Amino acid sequence: MTQENIKDKVIVITGASSGIGAAAARKLAQLGAKVVLAARREDQLKELVQELGDNAMYVTTDVSRRADLDNLVAQTITRFGHIDVLWNNAGIMPISFFEEGHVEEWDRMIDINVKGVLYGINAVLPHMLAKGEGHILSTSSVGGLKTSPGIGVYSATKFAVRAIMDTLREEVAQTIKVTTIYPGATQSELGHDITSPKIKALYGNLAAMPKMDEEAIANAVIYAISQPGNINVNEVVLRPLGQTR
């Protein structure tokens, strides 16, 4: 049933050059989906499209730029005729304590984690409403359910994603599916841009923490996308065994 419900769907993924986005793209392509990969790193996107074949394309995209999301949607429709699923997956996590004053990092998180989701919704929603169906997913975080010291701004952006998506669900529940994914610690590049010495002192070696592999999140996304037309999986929360927060 999973393959039957995914085959030939046109699925757009932001943050697709690595990590959970790339892992999901591979699995979705294997299931017969047409995948459109969006990220800033064109070399990695090009390599992944070459691996996936004719049912894949990429569009170099910076989700903090509204015009880039509009272009992503337009190019997808030009190539494949329509969009069935948009997954707002791009995100960054340069966490720090407020007293460190990493304001530029706060701005980047807001631009990518919040505005990127809003720009994605804005770009694709008119198309899906006109079509009378569609599915919008966004990646929040367990940090969007509970905060802790040092993750205040990151957590705020992920709480914002939660609020945006739950409101969207209430507004379009009659025609469009809306899903929010809340991953816990995952093997990915997320957090590799942490510059705060206080974070490193508090949490130690982040690489040693219990983590899920990317496929765990990819499988959750596939579960949500593959449901029958009258079933909307609204929220999925995943943590690795051993993670308490």
N, C-alpha and C positions, 0 to 999 in steps of 0.2 A: 504493500500500500504506500510506503514511503516514496519509492521510486516513481510509482504511478502519479502521485500528487505533486512531484517536483519536476518531472520530465518536461522539458520545453518552457519552463517558467523563466522569465527574464529577471535576473536578480542582480541588483546593483549593490556593491559593497564598498564603503569608504574604509580607510585604514587597511587596505588590502595587500600592501606590499610585504607584510611579514606577520608573524604571530597568529592570532586567532582568525583574522581576516583571510590570510592566505590559506590557512588550514581548512577553513570553511569553503573557500573557493574551490579547492581541490576536490573535496568530498561532494560538493554540489555539482561540479562538472561531471564527476563520475556517475552521478545519478541522472544525468541528462539535462541539467539546467543550462541555460545560456547565462554566463556570468560576465559582469562588467566590473572591472577592478579600478578603484580610484585611490590615489595616494599622491604624495609629493615626489617620491623617488622613482623616476621614470625607468631607470635601469633595472630595478627589481621588478617593476610591473611588466616590462617588456619580456624579461626572462620567464616570468610566471605564465604570461599569455602564450609564449612559445611552447611551454610545457603542456598547457591545457588544450591547445588546438583551436580549430575553427569556431567553436562555440564560445570563445572568450575574446574579449577586447579590453583595452585599458584606456583611461582618460586621465592624464596627469591633473591632479586636483589638490588645491589647498582649501580645506573646508572652512578656513577662516575668511575666505573671499566669497561673497555671495555670488558673484558672476561665475566663479568656477563651478559651483553647484548647479546653476542654471545651465551652463554649458554641458556638464555631465549628463543631466537629464535629456537635453536636446540631442546630444550625440548618440545616446542610447536609443532614443526613439527613432532617429534617422537610420541606425543600423538594424535594430530588431523590431521596430514598429510600435512597441509599447513597453511598459514597465509593470511587472507584477509585484515585485518586492524591492524596497529600499531598506538597507541596513546601515544606519548611522553608527559606524563602529569606530571611527577615528577618535583618538584621545591621547592625552599626555598626562604625566603624573610627577612633575618636579616638586615634590612636597617639601615643606619647610615650616619652621615656627614663625609666628607672626613677628616676634621681636627681631628676627633676622632681616625683615624688610625686603624680601625678594619680590618687589612689586612687579618687575618685568615678567617674572615667572607667573605671578598671579594673572597678569593680563593675558599671557599666552594660553593659560588654562581656560580662562573665560572665553577667549576667542575661538579656541578649538573645541573644547568640551561642551560649551553651551551654544554659542553662536553657530558652530558647525552643525549641530542638530537642528536648530531653528531654520538655518538656510536650506538644509536638506529637505525638511518638511515643506517649506515654502516652495521649493523648486518642483517637488513631485506631486503635491496634493491636488493642484488643479487638474492634472492629467488623470489621477486616480478617481477624483470625483466625477469627471466627465465620463470616464469608463464605467463607473458604477461599482468598482471593486479594486482591491489592492491590499497591500500589507506593508506597514512601516514598522521597522524594529529599530531600537536604539540600545546601545550598550551603556548602562549606568555602572554600578559597582556596589559591593557590600558597603563601601564607604558612602553610598547614597541612602543607606538604611540606618547607619550608626556612625558617628564620628569618633575621633580619638585624638590625643595630642599630636600636633605636627601635621595633620592632614586637613586643617580647617578649610582652606580655599579649594583644594581638590574635592573634599567632601561636599562643599557647597555647590560646586559645579555638578556633582553627581546627584545631589538632592534636587537640583534644578531640572536635570534630565527626567528624574522621577515625576516631578510636578508637570513638566511639559507633556510627557507621554500619557500620564493619567488623564489630564485635561483633554488631550487630543482624542483619547479613547472615548470619553464621554461625548465629545462633539460629533464624531464620525462613526459611532458604534453600529449604525444601521447598514453601512456599506463597506467600511474599510477595517481590516484587522490591525490591531496595535499591540506590540509586544515590547516589554522592557526586560533586558537581560542584566542580572546582577551577579557578575563573577567575583569570586574571592581571588586569592593569590594564584596567579597563573604564570607558567613559563612563557615569557614574552619579553619584548623590549621595554614594556611599560616600567617606568621607574629608573631606567638607565640614565636618565638626564637629571637625577637628583644631585644637587650641588651642596646641600646643607650638611655641615659637619655635625650639627646637633642631631639630625635625623640618623646619621650613620652611628653616632654614639649611643642613641637611644635604642635603635632597632638592630644594631650590630650588622652582621653580614646578611643582607636581604636574600642572597642566593641560597643560604642555608635554610630558609623558611620552607615549611611544607607548601607545595605548589601542585596545581593541576597541570596537565599538558594541554596544549591548544585544542586538541581534538575533543576534549570534554566540553568546551564551549561551542565548538563547531557542531557537535552532536545535539546540543540543546537548541541551537538555532535551527537545525534541520528538523528537529521534533516540532518546533513551533510552525515552521513553514509548511510542513508536510501534512498538517491536519486537514480534515475535510472542510469544505467551504463554509459550513455553518458553525465551525468550532474556532474560537479565538483564544489562544494561549496568551493571557495578559502579562504574566510575570513569571520569570524563572530565576531562582536564586541557587547558585552553586558555590560550595566551598570545598577545599581539599580537607580530607580527614586530618584533624589536628589543628585546624585554624579555628579559633574561638570567636574572634571579632568579626 
